Amino acid sequence: MLMLRNKLRGMLLPAIMWASLAAGCALAQGVVTPGAQITAILGTVTDTNSDPIPNAAVRLEGPAGNLLTAITADDGSFAIREVTPRNAYRIDVTADGFAAWNSSVSVEAGEQKSLGEIMLRVLAERTITVSYSPKEVAAQQLQAEEHQRVLGFIPNIYVTYEPHPEALTAKMKFHLAYKGLTHPTFFAFEGLWAGIEQAGHINNYDLNSAGYGKRFAANLADGTSESLFANALLPSLLHQDPRYFYRGSGTKKSRAWHAVMAPFVCRGDNGTLQPNYSQMGGSVISASLSETYYPGSNPGPEFIARNFGISMGLHVALGLAQEFLLPRFTSKDRH
């Protein structure tokens, strides 16, 4: 038994040594089987400006239906490895917003085949349409004017500081008149003016509380009638703008002339300068209506002409104040 074991040892030991030596030689020479060779397809996906397209999908489909895929990196590059050599493949590249790209490709065993730069064209041009609505812009400008205040609390809504103001609609003109006639400062001003009239014995009302009340009511009637006719009704019918358009540039003489002429020349809704029939007509109508409630007034052209002249003179003074004085004390809220 011992002799048999020694005999087998003598036969196997050389065989094991020869096998180990052969494996060592093979490793030393770098010999591998063809199936272990790495075959790959490389490339970079860009747009027509050669800018890389990340996250593009690369799809490699073989004749037997075998499928390999890859996603491009941030620099647009991709690599599909372990490709079976000597097969014809269809390669498809797709990306959002771009037209698909496809081709056919084959590789040899162990080849690192580069497809170079694969350019994708934009699928469709993107068009941005900007619409301009004069009515919407006018509404925004009007909203800014409603926030204008002299000394922080007195509305100054009938002046626009916009360099390119849009025309107001009829609804906006009536809205401005409503805002002006319902603000507390309107009643406060007419009440103060009634007190000044009573102190100066202006108009033939009694010099007592009842007389003050009548003066106050008459002033409210004057202000309401003129505002409705001159700032809302006539401007809507005649398509004229009731606001004062602040100039703010040019010589003082040209700016003063602009302010003086504002009650007589206005801007139409079409942007052209026109005789200010709205303001002049509103003043005449208001003066005519005042004949019915002022005591001792002498109805007729003289009374109407006098009140008309007073009204237009006040608007000239207001225009000069709007051009040179009030902007310094008016807070503006541009939207």
C-alpha positions, 0 to 999 in steps of 0.5 A: 500500500505504501508503495502504491501511494508513493507511485501515484505521488510520483506520477501526479506531482510532475503533472501538477508542476507542468500545469502550474508552469503552463498557467504561469506562462500564459498569464505572463504573456497576457493571453485571454480568450476572445470572449473576454475582449472588451468591445465598445461604442463611444460618442458625444451628442451635441446640438447644431451649435456644438453645445453638449446635450446631457440626458440624451437616450442612446439605444443600440439594437442588434440583429437578434433583438438584443438591446443596449442603452446609455444616457449621455453625461453632462458633457454629452458623452456616452459609452456602450460597452460589452458590445458583441463584435462583427454584428450590424447594430442600429443606433438611435439617439433621442432627446427632448426638444430635438429631432431623433438621430439614427444610423447603423454601426458595427465593431471588430473584437476589442475595438473602441469605436468612436462615432465622434460628434452626433449633432441633433437639430432642434425639433421646432423653433420656440416662438414667444408672443408678447401681446400689448393691451392698451386697456390693461396698461391704462388700468394699471396706470389709473391704479397708480394715479389713484394712489397719488397723494399730496402731503400723503393724504390729499388725492391728486388723481387728475394728473398723470406723470406717465411719459406715454399714458394710454387713453382712459375708457368711459368707465375709467373716466366715471371711476375717477370722478366717483373717486374724487367726489366720494373722498373725505377731502372733497367734503372737507374742502367744500366745507372750508370754502363755505366758511370762507364765503360766510366770513366774507359775506359772499352770496346772499345766504344768511350769516348763521348755521342755516346759511352756512349749510346752504353755502356748503350744499351749493358748493357741493352741487357746484363741485359735483356738477362740474366734475360729472360733466367736465371729467366724466360725461363730456369726455366720454361722449367727446373722447377726450382725456380729463387729466392734466399731463405733467410735462416736467421738462423743457424751459420754464416758459414752455412748461408754464404755457403748457399749464395755462393752456391745459383748460383750453387744449386737451389730449383726445383719446386718439392722442391728438391735441383738441380744443378742450370742449369737455372742460369748457362745456362742463364749466358752462353747464355747471354755471348755468345750473348754479342759477337755480340755487344761488339767491339773488342771482341774475339769470342770464349770460353775464352770470354764466360768463362770470362763473365760467371765467372764475372756473377756468381761472381756477383751472389755470392756477391748478395747472400751474400748481400741477406743473411746478409745485404739487409734484414736490409734495405728491407721492407716486405709486407706479405699478 
